[in-house]
Amino acid sequence: MQIDVLVIGAGAAGLMCAATAGYRGKKVVVVDMGKKPGRKILISGGGRCNFTNENARAENYICQNPHFIKSALSRYSAQDFIELVERHGVNYHHKTLGQLFCDDSAKDIVDVLMTECDWAGVEVKMRNEVLSVTKTESGYQVKTTETSYTCTSLVVASGGLTMPKLGASPIGYKIAEQFGLKVLPTTAALVPFTLHDHDKTRFDGLSGISILTEVSSDSGDSFKENILFTHRGLSGPAILQISSFWQAGQAVTINLLPDHNLNEVIADWRQHQAQKSIKNLLATLLPKRFIECLIDSKDIPDKAVNQLSHAEIQALHCFIHQWQIKPNGTEGYRTAEVTLGGVDTDELSSKTFAAKKSEGLYFIGEVIDVTGWLGGYNFQACWAQGVATGLVVT
């Protein structure tokens, strides 16, 4: 079948690109090996889809070239996508830190994208796996399980390696390497930590406890959000965020009371509640079960406040504000939200996402080395990249 544009991947970036190109009169087909489009969209944000972030800027992305995403974000902003959502009558709400969620269901966002593709005359072919890609004189020949396509422009929006149960595939990296593009090492990001057995035993029984903290990595990056104890280790927004900056073998530093200065708090306690135990007083600021766990492991003393020496107060202050824990690892691609690394952005145009080494070949979305923070940033990058590429494909 002869077409103008073939898009591999019916996810956020691929569908956005296809609709944009379709509206320009291009004959566009999207192929995807999965059963239904937008699978990661459907499960994101607890099924409500955190579809963008009003604060999205280049600083919110991890990339070997920190300036690479600037152009696309400046040309298609969060507000542009919000206007698209509003035109389709999708109800949404704001959460903290600029995050926007659907009121009803993530399916609303998939419906927006599929409706746009329908209006733009785009064909979306599901359960259609790519078997081979060959360069031709005028473009590319792509053989799939269903048919063979000849296209002028080939857009690879096949995603990363996260959530293999949803059909994650390395096809995008293989196509990049086939055409001589460098692919940077990949790893799971925005992912919970697992703990060593001794810590797992120590924190057994804390599953479900959430604490507002500030978590820092050895790289100097830090995030002030909640951590969550799980059966396997640590999760919650702050942990997912810092996982993108964590290297195996490193510890993370957790400020358990980011809104207090414990030295000042203890000075006040000594003045007004000197006879009370440090355990009971700390339990007014942190979950009681967590404090009991720290007492049991002798990380904090089991004494009345007026019995604490100056050295013990200093040690307690340091422990609470700089609690260090060394993860055993992460839960990996199985539960990760995104893949860190991928197609090297030095191989691509920052304006069009075209491969510099192969005319008519484009890479967008999670397959490239642009990874956003948690909170709608990755979706906004997908919308912006999809539009940037959809406006130029021939």
Salt bridges, closest charged atoms under 4 A:
ASP32 OD1 - ARG39 NH2 2.95
GLU54 OE2 - HIS94 NE2 3.18
GLU59 OE1 - ARG57 NE 2.86
ASP103 OD1 - HIS93 ND1 2.67
ASP111 OD2 - LYS107 NZ 3.22
GLU116 OE2 - HIS88 NE2 2.63
GLU123 OE1 - LYS125 NZ 3.26
GLU146 OE2 - LYS125 NZ 3.88
ASP199 OD2 - HIS198 NE2 3.52
ASP199 OD1 - ARG202 NH1 2.94
ASP259 OD1 - LYS224 NZ 2.50
ASP268 OD1 - HIS272 ND1 3.10
ASP299 OD2 - ARG202 NH2 2.35
GLU312 OE2 - LYS303 NZ 2.70
GLU331 OE2 - ARG232 NE 2.93
GLU331 OE1 - ARG334 NH2 3.51
GLU347 OE1 - LYS357 NZ 3.23
GLU366 OE1 - LYS40 NZ 2.85
